[in-house]
Amino acid sequence: MFDTLAGNQRVKEILRRMLKERRVPGALLFAGEGGIGKKLFALELAKALNCRTPKGVEACDRCPACVRISRSSFPEYSDDKENREKIVWSEHPDVALARPYNRVLRIHLMREIEREANSRPFEGKARIFIIEEANKLNDASSNALLKTLEEPPKTSHLIMITARAASLLPTIRSRCQTIRFSPLLPAEIEAHLLSRKQVSPADARLLAYIARGSIGRALVTDLESYRHQREAMMEVVTALSLTNDRARLLRASEEMNDAKHKDEYEPRLDLLATLIHDVWVLSLGAPDEQIINQDMRPQISKIVSGIDSHRPARWLSQLEQHRRGLDVNINRKIATDSLFLTMAETW
Ligand SMILES: [Zn+2]
């Protein structure tokens, strides 16, 4: 059932309507950022098309066809050359996946899809071929795929998935019906985590905010390491607002720029922004629900009591400016020192 998936209500409606009118196109393009559920929607559509005991037009989630398609984790590529240039079958013999190898969707894969798409369903009512990272088709494989897209058999459906629809050849795009996916709202992620995963309310809320629209990101975030990094950023906010400890600020900058933490630099800036955001909204007297770091409410209140609401507002714009500067090549360490010292002097 589509309701088991998080977010994108509009897409659910479009797919339900296609199923109801029995007009699921032979070629669909699912476009939208990574981690927002495009592949799960594709599998859900595959289930609806093959379910043995559908509920209305949707999958029952119980029959053997639904169960096997749901379990489709698609095995890892094996290393030998022959296998990695083949499509990967799910546990259901009519649902398969093609994905890039070495950043290219190879021509062999598209030829195999052409062959398989021209066969009748083996067990179910429809054959579904999911093409992941469709923007990684090259000219040769795009041309091979065009053949299948020109006259797809009625029982076969190609679902192309991409975060970069604009990189596909126009000839490919024009033969697909494009469905656009949106990033999820924090409330949608929170509700999904609470109803389907074993997550405490405080963690669900935190994950929903830090996921920035991606349910995938919410599911892979390691909260323990996240909290550790956040603690370090909380020390920055404390040094800025309560202790005015410049040496502490420069130490924090050094730690952030340490090669060991290279990949954590931008996440740490994001964390710093969420903490300052919380200080700011609380200093304006906003209701508690607007606080992102609910679990740090006592520390945040302590900071708010000693600060004027103008300061966090200015810090946020200084942070934003700093972040824009990171795109241009600058010495990160010097820029971070300067950011923190400027923030300390901002009143
Ligand atoms: Zn079913």
Residues whose N, C-alpha, C, O or C-beta is under 5 A from the ligand:
A	BS01	ZN	C51 R52 T53 A59 C60 D61 R62 C63 C66
